[in-house]
């Protein structure tokens, strides 16, 4: 079946979802969760085929780990759907309302986008998360995963479609696009008028391709060259702990710190401690000459290092003369995701927050907190780094648009 035909079917399903009650949608989410658990063996068997092909293709251990499913992981994915069912339904929420001087009643209410296309890599759990958050927010989902997870995604979507249909909603609310060639990606990006919004989740090259080539509106997500700036007024013990957590708590996420900036006035006191902590954690430091002077283990940093989202046990480190210099460095190399300052100065914190251009700014906290779950949003489709409509962790409300409902009593405009 062509992508255009799948998109047309999705539009039909979206019409039904737009008027579905919360009770019906939540029942579908619970049915999806129950079905995943009941058919775990089928899913794990399909996943084994992907893992075998991945090993043969030479995929890295990190990618294979993200790809792998077992009974415990399937149970966790199912539990996430149950948690999603317990979240408030954004559809129909009144964003604002008033009675105009002429007596007209004005309400701005949340409504689904309609058809949401999602292009993503490796992780089969995204298949379920995306299907669930789209359904809960009243949208039909067109899912285009990677070829490396083709068997897993096919098994998961088969289970989800059966469950959605059993709950009385159209099975075409969840559809998987062919991942055997790039043609399906190109067709999806050109399906303007059938697909309402496209969300890419993955590496920088994937996101750049979708943003630059799609005629469908795109919400840009993910790439995170995140910084921690240790200010002149920082508590240095706190700064070491925050920096280490931001870098090492999980290496392969977009909210992991990739660069550390240290104010020159505290560099001699702070750098020996943080470099020792990095060495103990197995992190390779790519540093400026001022940093390298404190340890022979420091690799000389290039301009490319400061621009790199490593997603590995590497970090770039530089000494800056001022908060101004830190902000200038971040504006040059940052990706608008998450930036952090460690300081006991309220004025420095206020200035940093006001001047840094990012979806999230942390004050005396790890960059790793930029996450829908950590923010209390529950479900998350990704972290938006653009500025239109949604910015930061995208929960259920961010998967909706709004419409104005105007109620009168025979009102005529004079």
Secondary structure as GFF3:
##gff-version 3
##sequence-region A 1 414
A	DSSP	alpha_helix	3	18	.	.	.	ID=ss1
A	DSSP	alpha_helix	22	38	.	.	.	ID=ss2
A	DSSP	alpha_helix	40	57	.	.	.	ID=ss3
A	DSSP	alpha_helix	61	67	.	.	.	ID=ss4
A	DSSP	alpha_helix	71	85	.	.	.	ID=ss5
A	DSSP	beta_strand	94	99	.	.	.	ID=ss6
A	DSSP	beta_strand	105	112	.	.	.	ID=ss7
A	DSSP	beta_strand	115	120	.	.	.	ID=ss8
A	DSSP	alpha_helix	125	136	.	.	.	ID=ss9
A	DSSP	beta_strand	140	144	.	.	.	ID=ss10
A	DSSP	three_ten_helix	147	149	.	.	.	ID=ss11
A	DSSP	alpha_helix	150	166	.	.	.	ID=ss12
A	DSSP	three_ten_helix	171	173	.	.	.	ID=ss13
A	DSSP	beta_strand	174	176	.	.	.	ID=ss14
A	DSSP	alpha_helix	183	189	.	.	.	ID=ss15
A	DSSP	beta_strand	197	201	.	.	.	ID=ss16
A	DSSP	alpha_helix	204	213	.	.	.	ID=ss17
A	DSSP	beta_strand	218	219	.	.	.	ID=ss18
A	DSSP	beta_strand	226	230	.	.	.	ID=ss19
A	DSSP	alpha_helix	236	248	.	.	.	ID=ss20
A	DSSP	beta_strand	257	263	.	.	.	ID=ss21
A	DSSP	alpha_helix	264	281	.	.	.	ID=ss22
A	DSSP	beta_strand	284	287	.	.	.	ID=ss23
A	DSSP	alpha_helix	289	292	.	.	.	ID=ss24
A	DSSP	beta_strand	299	300	.	.	.	ID=ss25
A	DSSP	alpha_helix	303	306	.	.	.	ID=ss26
A	DSSP	beta_strand	314	320	.	.	.	ID=ss27
A	DSSP	alpha_helix	323	333	.	.	.	ID=ss28
A	DSSP	beta_strand	338	342	.	.	.	ID=ss29
A	DSSP	alpha_helix	346	355	.	.	.	ID=ss30
A	DSSP	beta_strand	360	363	.	.	.	ID=ss31
A	DSSP	three_ten_helix	367	369	.	.	.	ID=ss32
A	DSSP	beta_strand	383	384	.	.	.	ID=ss33
A	DSSP	beta_strand	392	393	.	.	.	ID=ss34
A	DSSP	three_ten_helix	397	399	.	.	.	ID=ss35
A	DSSP	beta_strand	400	407	.	.	.	ID=ss36
###
